[in-house]
Amino acid sequence: MTDDDADIIALQASLAAIPDKYAKPDPATLSKLPKPTKRENEKGKCDVCGGWHGLPAIHIDYMGHADITLALIAIDPFWNWEPAAIDPATGGPMIQRQDGKDGGRLVMWARLNLLGKSILGVGTCETSKGDPEKELIGDFLRNAAMRFGVATALWSKADKADPAGSDAGGGYERQSRQRAPRGPGNASNSGNDVPPPSGPEPAYVASMAAAKDKGVGYIVTIARDVAKGSGIEPPRNAAAITPALAVLVCEKLGILPRDVGLQADPDAE
């Protein structure tokens, strides 16, 4: 084994250990995100979070910009992020505006680089936010860090609290609105609310196993680990691995999905 091989194995082990240590953040590092039970609820002073918003409301725990930054520093002091596209007019990150109810929202795609691995993430916020750039960066960091296994427990709780993803204000609720990855053989979907693929696709497992020369049993073990942190039903065997889960396993192993015959979410490219 060469020094380079040892370094790669060490990085993979560090990446695999992130969910165990950071999936459930210290409660002392969490803030409260209010979510009114109805959009038209009258606003008032909240006794729970001290904010001014529609009442009644439920509150979801979330990690703020500072706390998610500290977690990333603890994992990799050399972490960084980069926008997926640059706005030629400003020289800063490309920010898209999507018109809709309540004034619409802003969207920023970017990449989070952690322990030598890069993952695409997205940040959104309402157009009415006073500091939209800061809101977008913080929201993007939460979204991308979750893909590494940071604070995944908070995302699963948010999905249960708001399974329809009805709040347009950004934050953890968007996970239930993310378009599921599509692989060859899946029907094309044009809507935003696309359920994850559910059919068995053993061919994907074989492709990944051949690519990594690890064997199907190893891939199934990794798939179960990924499923636990992603709110997906853990596969019982190779035949139960779906295309969507296969794409996540590729990310876990540092494989480009297209290199093993998979097509990642076209919206994320």
N, C-alpha and C positions, 0 to 999 in steps of 0.2 A: 504494500500500500504506500503510495506517495504522500508527501506532505499536503499536496492539493486535495487528494482524496480524503485525508483525515480532516482537513478544514471543512470540506463540503459536508461530511458526515456530522461534524460538530455543529454546523449551522442548521442542518436538518433537525438534529436533536433539540436545539434551542427553539426552533420554530414549533416543533411538536409539543414542547413543554409549555408554550404560552397559555393555551386554554386552561390547563390544570391550575396555573398560578393566578391568572388574570380574568377568568370568565366571570367570577363573582367578586366584584370590587369591594373594598372596605366600605361599610356603610357611612363612615365618617367623611368619605370623599364624594358623597352623592348629593345632588340637589334635587329639587322637586319640579317636575314639568306638569303644569295644570292642563287638563283637558276637559272643557265644559261638556256636560252630558248632552247638550243641544247647542247648535251654532247660534240660535237666537236668544240664548239665556241672557238675562239682564246682568250687567257687570256690577261688581261690588268688591269691597275689601275682603280678601280671603284670610281666614283664620289659620289655615294650614301653611301656606307659603308666604303670606304677607303681601302677595301681589294683587293687582287690580284686573280681574277677568270675569268672564261669565260664570255665574253660580246657579245651581250647584255644579261641582266639577270633581273629577277623580284626579289623583296625582300620581305620576309615574316617576320613579327614581331614574336619574340620568347623571352621567359624568360631564362636568363642565369642561370648557376649553383648557383651563389650567390643569385640571386633574388628569385629563386624557393625555396631555403633554407630558406630565410627570411620569405616567405609566409607560409611555413610549421611551422616555429617557432611561427609565429603569431597565427596559428590555434591551435597548440598543442606544448608547449615548450618541451614536453617529447617524441616527435616523434623520430622514428629511422627506419633504414632499415636493412635488412639482406639478404644475397645471398640465392638463392633457392638451390644451391649446392656448396660444397666446393671442390676445386681442391686438392687432397691429395698430389700432388707434391709440391705445394707452400703454402698450408694452407690458401690461399686467395679464392676469389670467382671463381667459375668455369666459364671460358670464352671459348666459342666455336668459331672456325674459319670456315666460310662458303666461299668456293672458288667460284669465279665468275668473271664477267667482272671487269676491273679496279683493279684487285688484290683481290677482295672479301671483306668481312666484318667480324667484330667480333661481337659476341652476348653474352649478359649477362642477365640472368633471376634473379629476386630478388623480395622481398616483402617489401612494404612500410607499416609501422605500424603507424596509426594516429587515435587518439581518441579511442583507444581500438579496432580498426578494422584493419585487414590486407588485402591488395590487391596485387595480383601478377602483376608485370610489367616487361618490357623488355627494355634494352638499346642496341643500335647498333652503330657502327662507322666503317669507312673505316680502313683497315689494315694499311694504310699509315699515320695515325694520329701519331703525335709526342708523346702525352701522352694518349694512348688509354684507360687506366684505368679511368682517370678523365673524358674523353669523354663518356665512357660507364655509369659511375655513374650519370653524369649530364643528359644524355639522358634518363636513366631509371627513374630518379626522375621526369622529365617532363611527361613521359609516365604514371607512376603510379599515380602522383598527378592529372593528368587529369581525372582518373577514380573516384577520389573523388570530382571532380567538379572544380579544379583549372585550370584557363586559357583555359577552353573549347572553348571560342570564338576564340582563336588563332588557335586551331586545325581545326575548321570548315572552317576558312578562308584559311588555308593551303590546305585542301581538294579541295576547289574550284579552287585554283591556280594550283594544281597539282593533278587532279582527278585520274590519273593513278598511282600515287605514284612512279614516274619514277626515282627519285633521290635516290641513294644508300648511301648517306652520313649521314644518321641518322637525327633525328629531327621530326618535326610535320607531315611531309608528310607520315609517316608510318601508320598513323591511317587507311588510305584507303586500306592498304595492310593487315591489321589484319584479320585473319581468323574468320569468324562469328561463335558464339557458335552454337553447334548442339544439338538438343533435340531428344528424341525418336520420330520416325516417319519421321524424316528428312532424305533425301537421303545422303549417305556418299559421301564426296568430298575429293579428294586427292590433288587438286591444291591449290595454295596459294591465288588466286584471287577468293574467294568464296563470292557470294552475300549474304546478310542477308536473313534469312528465311522470307517469306511473308504470309504464310497461317495462318488463324485464328486457335488458339489453346486454347479454353476456358478451357480445362481440366487443363492446367498449372495454370490458374488463380484460379481455384477451389482448387487446391492442395496448393497453397501459402496461400489462404484465410484460409483454414483449419489449416495450420501450424501455422499461426499467430493469428487465431481466431479474425480477424479484419473485415471480410466481403469483398465481391467482390468490392463494391463501394470504399472502402479504397484502395484496391490494384490498381484499375484503376486510382485513384488520384495519387498514388505514381508513377505508370507507366508513366503517362503524365509528371510528374515532371522529371523523369529520361530521358524520350525521348527528352525533351527540351535541356538537356545538353549533349546529345549523338548524335545529328544529325539524330535521327530517327523520323519518322512520328508519332506524338502523337496518341494513340489509341482513337477511339470514344467511345468504350465500351469494355466490357470484351472479346467479341469474336474477337476483332481486335488486341489483344495482341499476338505477335509472340513468338516463343520459345527463340529467341535471346534477345528480350526485357525482357522476363520472367527471364532469367539468370541475367540480369542487375538489375532487381527489387530485386531479391534474394540478390545480393550484397548490395543494398541499405538498405535492412531490416536486414542484418546480418544473412541471412539463407544460409546454404550450399545447393547449387542447387541439389546435389544428395539426400538430405534429403526430397525433395519434388518431386522426380521423374524426375529431369532434369539432363542432362549430360552437364557439362561445356566443353569448348574447350579442347580436349585431349592434345593439344600442350601446354596448360597452366597449366598442372597438374604436 
